[in-house]
Amino acid sequence: MEKGYKKLLAWQKANELAKTVYALTRQFPKEEIYAITSQLRRAVLSIPTNIVEGTGRQGKRELKQFVNIALGSLFETEYLLDFCREMGYLNADKYSEIEMLRRHVGALLWKFYHSL
């Protein structure tokens, strides 16, 4: 039996974004493991996990609050990805690819938020 959150396109794409970021950060400098790598991973993982937590709550009001938190984590992820590009940890092609996915997640999250 599939969990309810797994049916949500916003969660599916947020999960894809998290996996993509995890894969990309494996190539970051080792000295960044406890700094930008860790911060970026926490921020991006917070997006799908807040959707999951919100769907486990009692009502739409609580779900909306958790989706709002996920949106905040998405914006944090946006900044951190841009920072990583500026530091040379992401080349232009990888940045463009991940940014397109991040924007798609953002559009889905906003639509989901406003539907609640």
Backbone as CSV, one residue per row, in Angstrom:
resi,resn,N_x,N_y,N_z,CA_x,CA_y,CA_z,C_x,C_y,C_z
1,MET,0.853,-1.191,0.000,0.000,0.000,0.000,0.890,1.242,0.000
2,GLU,0.678,2.090,-0.962,1.490,3.289,-1.097,1.022,4.372,-0.137
3,LYS,1.997,5.038,0.497,1.687,6.124,1.428,1.076,7.295,0.669
4,GLY,0.209,8.069,1.346,-0.471,9.185,0.718,0.462,10.238,0.144
5,TYR,1.528,10.551,0.854,2.446,11.592,0.377,3.140,11.182,-0.907
6,LYS,3.336,9.894,-1.125,4.035,9.425,-2.326,3.225,9.670,-3.590
7,LYS,1.944,9.898,-3.442,1.076,10.189,-4.586,1.169,11.660,-5.002
8,LEU,1.718,12.490,-4.139,1.803,13.928,-4.412,2.972,14.234,-5.358
9,LEU,2.655,14.879,-6.477,3.697,15.242,-7.438,4.724,16.179,-6.801
10,ALA,4.270,17.068,-5.931,5.198,17.989,-5.247,6.224,17.198,-4.433
11,TRP,5.776,16.158,-3.725,6.710,15.328,-2.956,7.633,14.561,-3.894
12,GLN,7.085,13.982,-4.959,7.895,13.200,-5.900,9.046,14.029,-6.463
13,LYS,8.746,15.249,-6.874,9.786,16.109,-7.457,10.744,16.633,-6.387
14,ALA,10.230,16.908,-5.190,11.105,17.340,-4.091,12.062,16.216,-3.716
15,ASN,11.573,14.996,-3.725,12.410,13.833,-3.450,13.484,13.676,-4.529
16,GLU,13.098,13.875,-5.773,14.058,13.824,-6.887,15.129,14.902,-6.728
17,LEU,14.707,16.101,-6.341,15.657,17.191,-6.117,16.641,16.830,-5.012
18,ALA,16.151,16.274,-3.919,17.021,15.890,-2.805,18.036,14.843,-3.247
19,LYS,17.597,13.843,-3.975,18.514,12.806,-4.447,19.561,13.379,-5.397
20,THR,19.138,14.296,-6.253,20.055,14.913,-7.209,21.117,15.740,-6.486
21,VAL,20.691,16.505,-5.491,21.639,17.308,-4.715,22.607,16.409,-3.963
22,TYR,22.111,15.353,-3.364,22.996,14.415,-2.664,24.051,13.861,-3.610
23,ALA,23.650,13.489,-4.824,24.602,12.955,-5.802,25.628,14.015,-6.208
24,LEU,25.166,15.241,-6.444,26.075,16.321,-6.848,27.080,16.674,-5.757
25,THR,26.631,16.656,-4.512,27.521,17.093,-3.425,28.594,16.064,-3.103
26,ARG,28.464,14.852,-3.628,29.537,13.858,-3.450,30.836,14.331,-4.113
27,GLN,30.697,15.225,-5.076,31.857,15.735,-5.818,32.414,17.032,-5.222
28,PHE,31.791,17.549,-4.191,32.282,18.780,-3.564,33.603,18.502,-2.850
29,PRO,34.387,19.554,-2.622,35.655,19.360,-1.898,35.426,18.721,-0.529
30,LYS,36.314,17.821,-0.158,36.178,17.093,1.111,36.189,18.038,2.313
31,GLU,36.901,19.157,2.206,36.941,20.089,3.340,35.596,20.770,3.576
32,GLU,34.665,20.633,2.630,33.336,21.233,2.759,32.302,20.274,3.356
33,ILE,32.714,19.049,3.687,31.770,18.037,4.141,30.960,18.489,5.357
34,TYR,31.559,19.216,6.268,30.843,19.669,7.472,30.360,21.109,7.348
35,ALA,30.535,21.692,6.192,30.120,23.079,5.977,29.013,23.116,4.914
36,ILE,29.347,23.589,3.716,28.320,23.815,2.689,27.634,22.514,2.265
37,THR,28.373,21.423,2.184,27.764,20.144,1.789,26.679,19.750,2.776
38,SER,27.006,19.790,4.045,26.056,19.429,5.088,24.858,20.380,5.108
39,GLN,25.111,21.669,4.996,24.039,22.671,5.030,23.087,22.498,3.850
40,LEU,23.641,22.301,2.666,22.826,22.133,1.468,22.000,20.852,1.548
41,ARG,22.616,19.783,2.015,21.882,18.528,2.143,20.739,18.639,3.148
42,ARG,20.975,19.304,4.264,19.907,19.475,5.257,18.760,20.307,4.684
43,ALA,19.111,21.381,3.979,18.081,22.262,3.419,17.232,21.529,2.387
44,VAL,17.881,20.823,1.465,17.126,20.167,0.392,16.327,18.979,0.914
45,LEU,16.845,18.270,1.904,16.120,17.138,2.471,14.918,17.595,3.301
46,SER,14.983,18.818,3.796,13.887,19.376,4.572,12.636,19.593,3.714
47,ILE,12.805,19.733,2.417,11.652,19.987,1.541,10.721,18.766,1.513
48,PRO,11.193,17.598,1.074,10.273,16.452,1.062,9.888,15.969,2.462
49,THR,10.785,16.093,3.438,10.436,15.602,4.776,9.346,16.446,5.428
50,ASN,9.315,17.730,5.151,8.234,18.553,5.690,6.897,18.238,5.024
51,ILE,6.926,17.879,3.747,5.692,17.445,3.086,5.190,16.165,3.751
52,VAL,6.101,15.229,3.986,5.739,13.968,4.635,5.162,14.229,6.021
53,GLU,5.851,15.050,6.808,5.372,15.327,8.160,4.005,16.006,8.131
54,GLY,3.829,16.929,7.219,2.552,17.629,7.117,1.399,16.719,6.752
55,THR,1.649,15.758,5.866,0.576,14.836,5.490,0.219,13.893,6.630
56,GLY,1.120,13.747,7.584,0.838,12.900,8.743,0.108,13.618,9.856
57,ARG,-0.137,14.892,9.686,-0.841,15.681,10.703,-2.351,15.569,10.534
58,GLN,-3.084,16.245,11.421,-4.525,16.054,11.507,-5.365,16.842,10.504
59,GLY,-4.850,17.931,10.003,-5.723,18.725,9.143,-4.972,19.534,8.116
60,LYS,-5.754,20.179,7.249,-5.170,20.985,6.174,-4.378,22.175,6.711
61,ARG,-4.826,22.723,7.823,-4.132,23.890,8.386,-2.693,23.529,8.770
62,GLU,-2.542,22.389,9.426,-1.196,21.951,9.804,-0.378,21.578,8.569
63,LEU,-1.008,20.904,7.613,-0.312,20.556,6.377,0.182,21.816,5.676
64,LYS,-0.661,22.828,5.630,-0.282,24.090,4.979,0.941,24.702,5.660
65,GLN,1.008,24.623,6.994,2.162,25.156,7.724,3.443,24.398,7.348
66,PHE,3.352,23.086,7.225,4.535,22.301,6.872,4.949,22.539,5.422
67,VAL,3.999,22.743,4.540,4.329,23.085,3.153,4.998,24.456,3.122
68,ASN,4.547,25.356,3.977,5.175,26.678,4.090,6.639,26.541,4.536
69,ILE,6.895,25.662,5.478,8.269,25.410,5.935,9.090,24.820,4.782
70,ALA,8.479,23.911,4.019,9.160,23.322,2.863,9.534,24.403,1.856
71,LEU,8.651,25.369,1.663,8.954,26.488,0.761,10.151,27.295,1.267
72,GLY,10.210,27.510,2.576,11.360,28.208,3.144,12.648,27.444,2.894
73,SER,12.599,26.132,3.037,13.781,25.306,2.775,14.154,25.336,1.301
74,LEU,13.158,25.444,0.435,13.424,25.557,-0.994,14.193,26.839,-1.298
75,PHE,13.806,27.933,-0.657,14.515,29.196,-0.865,15.936,29.136,-0.303
76,GLU,16.098,28.473,0.820,17.443,28.272,1.371,18.284,27.457,0.391
77,THR,17.695,26.431,-0.177,18.384,25.609,-1.173,18.788,26.446,-2.381
78,GLU,17.895,27.323,-2.814,18.195,28.198,-3.957,19.458,29.010,-3.684
79,TYR,19.510,29.646,-2.526,20.687,30.449,-2.186,21.953,29.592,-2.142
80,LEU,21.856,28.442,-1.481,23.033,27.594,-1.320,23.541,27.059,-2.654
81,LEU,22.645,26.713,-3.560,23.067,26.271,-4.887,23.758,27.395,-5.644
82,ASP,23.208,28.596,-5.536,23.827,29.754,-6.185,25.214,30.011,-5.597
83,PHE,25.324,29.906,-4.284,26.610,30.079,-3.608,27.620,29.047,-4.106
84,CYS,27.173,27.806,-4.220,28.055,26.730,-4.693,28.520,26.980,-6.125
85,ARG,27.630,27.512,-6.950,28.020,27.865,-8.318,29.085,28.949,-8.303
86,GLU,28.857,29.970,-7.485,29.820,31.078,-7.389,31.177,30.614,-6.865
87,MET,31.177,29.603,-6.000,32.433,29.079,-5.442,33.112,28.091,-6.383
88,GLY,32.445,27.747,-7.471,33.023,26.829,-8.443,32.779,25.357,-8.139
89,TYR,31.881,25.068,-7.212,31.579,23.672,-6.872,30.591,23.055,-7.854
90,LEU,29.842,23.900,-8.564,28.910,23.453,-9.596,29.237,24.173,-10.894
91,ASN,29.409,23.432,-11.978,29.635,24.099,-13.260,28.302,24.622,-13.792
92,ALA,28.361,25.420,-14.839,27.171,26.084,-15.369,26.104,25.084,-15.812
93,ASP,26.508,23.994,-16.433,25.536,23.005,-16.908,24.813,22.317,-15.760
94,LYS,25.570,21.866,-14.757,24.962,21.197,-13.601,24.057,22.161,-12.841
95,TYR,24.528,23.400,-12.690,23.728,24.407,-11.995,22.413,24.645,-12.741
96,SER,22.480,24.785,-14.048,21.289,25.033,-14.851,20.302,23.876,-14.727
97,GLU,20.817,22.659,-14.764,19.983,21.462,-14.644,19.281,21.408,-13.283
98,ILE,20.033,21.605,-12.222,19.461,21.526,-10.871,18.532,22.709,-10.601
99,GLU,18.860,23.863,-11.152,18.017,25.043,-10.952,16.672,24.870,-11.646
100,MET,16.667,24.235,-12.806,15.411,23.983,-13.507,14.519,23.050,-12.671
101,LEU,15.115,22.032,-12.096,14.367,21.120,-11.234,13.885,21.839,-9.978
102,ARG,14.746,22.674,-9.391,14.365,23.413,-8.190,13.177,24.339,-8.475
103,ARG,13.191,25.005,-9.605,12.072,25.889,-9.978,10.776,25.096,-10.168
104,HIS,10.906,23.924,-10.763,9.730,23.067,-10.956,9.146,22.665,-9.602
105,VAL,10.008,22.284,-8.675,9.556,21.947,-7.318,8.857,23.157,-6.697
106,GLY,9.433,24.328,-6.868,8.829,25.544,-6.325,7.437,25.798,-6.868
107,ALA,7.270,25.632,-8.162,5.958,25.846,-8.778,4.934,24.848,-8.234
108,LEU,5.361,23.594,-8.098,4.458,22.574,-7.561,4.104,22.853,-6.102
109,LEU,5.094,23.269,-5.318,4.836,23.565,-3.907,3.885,24.742,-3.743
110,TRP,4.083,25.800,-4.540,3.181,26.957,-4.462,1.755,26.556,-4.823
111,LYS,1.628,25.755,-5.863,0.295,25.299,-6.297,-0.342,24.460,-5.182
112,PHE,0.433,23.573,-4.587,-0.063,22.732,-3.517,-0.459,23.595,-2.310
113,TYR,0.401,24.543,-1.934,0.141,25.428,-0.814,-1.181,26.176,-1.005
114,HIS,-1.380,26.727,-2.190,-2.591,27.516,-2.446,-3.842,26.659,-2.594
115,SER,-3.660,25.357,-2.790,-4.820,24.473,-2.900,-5.344,24.061,-1.525
116,LEU,-4.546,24.336,-0.474,-4.935,23.898,0.876,-5.827,24.921,1.570
